[in-house]
């Protein structure tokens, strides 16, 4: 049976993450690295389980659990970056892929629940559409896009 693209995408993230966690400093590998990999593998297992279920309450519960686990993995990745276990580029690569998975998960969740409203992803900041104005969405992956300084990073005050 072919798995949905979201399962394959998470598999690729796990494969990449496994290599990175193996290079963590020894004291962090068994604390932070183990927890990070466990959460990430739990997401993979839940995605496979959700892919094999039809539309049901249990699938909706699984998708909610996956969404929560994705947020937890994002915070663990942030901690790994801040403790210098992951480089900024590695962290950005992984968080970007997790954001894509989150978007894919949102689509799966809406399909499962027959929801017609669009819910913004937590990693995205958007302005509400106003009549006659264009809606802009900026990723918050590195502190947000600073229009005044025109570069990624924390916004200057």
Secondary structure, DSSP 8 states (H G I E B T S, - for coil): ----HHHHHHHHHHHHHHHHHTTS-HHHIIIIIHHHHHHHHHHHHHHHHHHHS-SSHHHHHHHHHHHHHHHHHHHHHHHHHHTTSS-HHHHHHHHHHHHHHHHHHHHHHHHHHT--S----TTEEE----TTS---EEE-TTS-EETTTTEES----
